Amino acid sequence: MGLIKVMTPEDGDKHIVWDPSDEDGVKKAKKAFDKLSKKGHRIFKVSRKPQRTGSPVTEFDKDEHEYIALPPMAGG
């Protein structure tokens, strides 16, 4: 199973889940990933290994276990 954790002011903590063997689920997750990227979210691959930081990514991988999507920073 794959998971994208989305943090947004509008939705709070939202989860997008997919099964890599389910083609429709993968398409929906990729579409959500691409939409978040276009909206300026920074998306990180989560490492399950101790003392490793998440790596920012720009491409969806259906076999990845977990991503975290953070909204763009607003500054002034």
C-alpha positions in Angstrom: 0.0 0.0 0.0 1.1 3.5 -0.7 0.2 6.7 1.1 0.5 10.4 0.5 -0.1 12.6 3.6 -1.2 16.0 2.6 -1.0 18.9 5.0 -3.2 21.9 4.0 -4.8 24.8 5.8 -8.1 23.9 4.1 -8.2 20.1 4.7 -5.8 19.7 7.6 -4.3 16.2 7.4 -5.6 14.4 4.4 -4.5 10.9 3.3 -4.4 9.5 -0.3 -4.0 5.7 -0.3 -3.4 3.4 -3.2 -2.6 -0.3 -3.9 0.2 -0.6 -6.5 -1.7 -3.6 -8.1 -4.9 -1.5 -8.6 -4.5 0.4 -11.8 -7.4 2.8 -11.2 -6.1 3.6 -7.7 -2.6 4.3 -9.0 -4.0 6.6 -11.6 -6.0 8.6 -9.0 -3.0 8.8 -6.7 -0.7 10.0 -9.5 -3.3 12.6 -10.6 -3.5 13.9 -7.0 0.4 13.9 -6.8 0.6 15.9 -10.0 -2.1 18.3 -8.9 -0.3 19.0 -5.6 3.0 19.5 -7.4 1.4 22.0 -9.8 -0.1 23.9 -6.8 3.4 24.3 -5.4 3.4 21.6 -2.7 6.8 20.2 -1.8 6.6 16.5 -1.8 9.0 14.3 0.2 9.6 10.6 0.1 9.6 9.3 3.6 12.5 7.1 4.6 11.9 4.3 7.2 15.6 4.1 8.0 16.8 5.7 11.2 18.6 9.1 10.9 17.7 9.6 7.2 15.8 12.6 6.1 13.1 12.6 3.5 14.1 13.4 0.0 12.1 15.9 -2.1 10.6 14.3 -5.2 9.0 15.5 -8.4 7.9 12.1 -9.9 5.3 9.8 -8.6 6.4 6.2 -8.0 3.5 3.8 -7.4 5.8 1.4 -5.5 6.9 4.0 -3.0 5.5 3.5 0.5 4.9 7.0 1.7 5.1 10.6 0.7 4.4 13.8 2.7 3.1 16.9 0.7 3.5 20.3 2.4 1.8 23.4 1.1 3.9 26.3 -0.4 5.3 28.7 2.1 3.6 32.2 2.0 5.9 35.1 2.8 5.7 38.8 2.9 
